[in-house]
Amino acid sequence: MKQNDSGRIKDQKMLTNIMYVTLYVTDQDRALQFYTEQLGLEKRIDFPNPGGRFLTVGVPGSPVEILLWAHPAAAGQPAEAGDSPGPVILESDDLRADFKVFRDRGVVFDEPEPVDYGFGVRIETADPDGNRISLRERGGAAARNNG
């Protein structure tokens, strides 16, 4: 086995998956309702413990989980509305159709309709704590580069 300059064994797999992405929220129940009832994610873990409630949601069929962590001082701080994506980007196979469902469920978006851009279709929203959420559909360059 050969080592590279950093001392690691060459071709050795180090990390295997993204387990959690953390979003700071002020009210975990309100956040859970938004992510499950409005965006359609599923609740995965809801474990009360002395250090705080460990609450996660995820896209059905995806291994990645969003940790909804109670931390009022940091809630909604990641980014402001605009061209930059939020800390979470959720993918859709048909964003325009999903957009209508989400809007009917009460999700408020930055734009009146999804917009085309170089990598597909996108629209942005925020959860009740102001955490920016980007919804995307691959197309254009992203679809070509993804195979």
C-alpha positions as a Python dict, from the first residue, in 0.01 Angstrom:
ca = {
    (1, 'M'): (0, 0, 0),
    (2, 'K'): (133, 342, -95),
    (3, 'Q'): (88, 658, 108),
    (4, 'N'): (28, 1002, -41),
    (5, 'D'): (187, 1328, 79),
    (6, 'S'): (-61, 1364, 364),
    (7, 'G'): (30, 1022, 504),
    (8, 'R'): (-298, 860, 411),
    (9, 'I'): (-308, 534, 225),
    (10, 'K'): (-371, 605, -141),
    (11, 'D'): (-718, 508, -268),
    (12, 'Q'): (-844, 440, 84),
    (13, 'K'): (-1200, 557, 122),
    (14, 'M'): (-1214, 798, 415),
    (15, 'L'): (-1567, 938, 442),
    (16, 'T'): (-1868, 739, 331),
    (17, 'N'): (-2177, 961, 353),
    (18, 'I'): (-2328, 1290, 464),
    (19, 'M'): (-2519, 1195, 779),
    (20, 'Y'): (-2674, 1521, 893),
    (21, 'V'): (-2706, 1882, 788),
    (22, 'T'): (-2793, 2101, 1086),
    (23, 'L'): (-3049, 2380, 1075),
    (24, 'Y'): (-3091, 2592, 1387),
    (25, 'V'): (-3454, 2654, 1481),
    (26, 'T'): (-3637, 2832, 1761),
    (27, 'D'): (-3931, 2589, 1783),
    (28, 'Q'): (-3867, 2227, 1687),
    (29, 'D'): (-4236, 2137, 1666),
    (30, 'R'): (-4307, 2428, 1430),
    (31, 'A'): (-4004, 2337, 1218),
    (32, 'L'): (-4110, 1970, 1211),
    (33, 'Q'): (-4456, 2072, 1088),
    (34, 'F'): (-4307, 2289, 810),
    (35, 'Y'): (-4066, 2024, 684),
    (36, 'T'): (-4310, 1732, 704),
    (37, 'E'): (-4653, 1878, 634),
    (38, 'Q'): (-4555, 2155, 393),
    (39, 'L'): (-4242, 2022, 217),
    (40, 'G'): (-4332, 1653, 248),
    (41, 'L'): (-4017, 1529, 421),
    (42, 'E'): (-4046, 1243, 668),
    (43, 'K'): (-3962, 1249, 1038),
    (44, 'R'): (-3669, 1013, 1101),
    (45, 'I'): (-3547, 1055, 1459),
    (46, 'D'): (-3720, 1223, 1751),
    (47, 'F'): (-3519, 1150, 2063),
    (48, 'P'): (-3548, 1361, 2379),
    (49, 'N'): (-3236, 1363, 2590),
    (50, 'P'): (-3077, 1583, 2859),
    (51, 'G'): (-2861, 1766, 2603),
    (52, 'G'): (-3159, 1860, 2388),
    (53, 'R'): (-3413, 1698, 2160),
    (54, 'F'): (-3246, 1523, 1866),
    (55, 'L'): (-3494, 1570, 1580),
    (56, 'T'): (-3427, 1483, 1217),
    (57, 'V'): (-3621, 1483, 891),
    (58, 'G'): (-3527, 1360, 546),
    (59, 'V'): (-3641, 1315, 190),
    (60, 'P'): (-3807, 972, 157),
    (61, 'G'): (-3552, 729, 15),
    (62, 'S'): (-3250, 955, 79),
    (63, 'P'): (-2994, 867, 349),
    (64, 'V'): (-2917, 1234, 432),
    (65, 'E'): (-3102, 1377, 731),
    (66, 'I'): (-3164, 1738, 834),
    (67, 'L'): (-3109, 1789, 1205),
    (68, 'L'): (-3356, 2047, 1339),
    (69, 'W'): (-3156, 2168, 1638),
    (70, 'A'): (-3302, 2409, 1895),
    (71, 'H'): (-3067, 2705, 1908),
    (72, 'P'): (-3269, 3026, 1908),
    (73, 'A'): (-2974, 3265, 1884),
    (74, 'A'): (-2851, 3108, 1559),
    (75, 'A'): (-3187, 3037, 1391),
    (76, 'G'): (-3229, 3190, 1048),
    (77, 'Q'): (-2876, 3331, 1031),
    (78, 'P'): (-2725, 3131, 740),
    (79, 'A'): (-2818, 3356, 447),
    (80, 'E'): (-3047, 3631, 324),
    (81, 'A'): (-3284, 3618, 29),
    (82, 'G'): (-3109, 3671, -300),
    (83, 'D'): (-2900, 3482, -549),
    (84, 'S'): (-2708, 3266, -300),
    (85, 'P'): (-2854, 2923, -222),
    (86, 'G'): (-2956, 2835, 129),
    (87, 'P'): (-2780, 2582, 350),
    (88, 'V'): (-3018, 2314, 220),
    (89, 'I'): (-3088, 2244, -146),
    (90, 'L'): (-3368, 1995, -210),
    (91, 'E'): (-3403, 1831, -550),
    (92, 'S'): (-3722, 1765, -744),
    (93, 'D'): (-3786, 1571, -1065),
    (94, 'D'): (-4067, 1815, -1155),
    (95, 'L'): (-4019, 2138, -964),
    (96, 'R'): (-4298, 2329, -1135),
    (97, 'A'): (-4555, 2064, -1034),
    (98, 'D'): (-4412, 2032, -682),
    (99, 'F'): (-4408, 2412, -647),
    (100, 'K'): (-4786, 2419, -693),
    (101, 'V'): (-4834, 2154, -423),
    (102, 'F'): (-4602, 2335, -181),
    (103, 'R'): (-4771, 2671, -250),
    (104, 'D'): (-5113, 2512, -185),
    (105, 'R'): (-4974, 2382, 147),
    (106, 'G'): (-4883, 2738, 246),
    (107, 'V'): (-4515, 2758, 157),
    (108, 'V'): (-4421, 3117, 69),
    (109, 'F'): (-4159, 3158, -205),
    (110, 'D'): (-3931, 3446, -308),
    (111, 'E'): (-4059, 3444, -667),
    (112, 'P'): (-4411, 3394, -804),
    (113, 'E'): (-4297, 3091, -1011),
    (114, 'P'): (-3985, 2871, -1045),
    (115, 'V'): (-3723, 3019, -1278),
    (116, 'D'): (-3489, 2864, -1534),
    (117, 'Y'): (-3116, 2906, -1481),
    (118, 'G'): (-2799, 2749, -1621),
    (119, 'F'): (-2834, 2424, -1427),
    (120, 'G'): (-3210, 2368, -1448),
    (121, 'V'): (-3502, 2520, -1259),
    (122, 'R'): (-3496, 2678, -914),
    (123, 'I'): (-3696, 2862, -651),
    (124, 'E'): (-3614, 2966, -297),
    (125, 'T'): (-3809, 2985, 26),
    (126, 'A'): (-3739, 3005, 399),
    (127, 'D'): (-3855, 2796, 691),
    (128, 'P'): (-4039, 2962, 982),
    (129, 'D'): (-3703, 3057, 1138),
    (130, 'G'): (-3564, 3219, 824),
    (131, 'N'): (-3333, 2933, 720),
    (132, 'R'): (-3302, 2958, 343),
    (133, 'I'): (-3420, 2651, 147),
    (134, 'S'): (-3347, 2615, -224),
    (135, 'L'): (-3559, 2384, -437),
    (136, 'R'): (-3398, 2269, -762),
    (137, 'E'): (-3463, 2054, -1067),
    (138, 'R'): (-3160, 1945, -1264),
    (139, 'G'): (-3142, 2040, -1627),
    (140, 'G'): (-2904, 2205, -1870),
    (141, 'A'): (-2541, 2168, -1768),
    (142, 'A'): (-2621, 1978, -1447),
    (143, 'A'): (-2819, 1711, -1630),
    (144, 'R'): (-2548, 1673, -1893),
    (145, 'N'): (-2273, 1643, -1631),
    (146, 'N'): (-2474, 1401, -1415),
    (147, 'G'): (-2499, 1147, -1681),
}
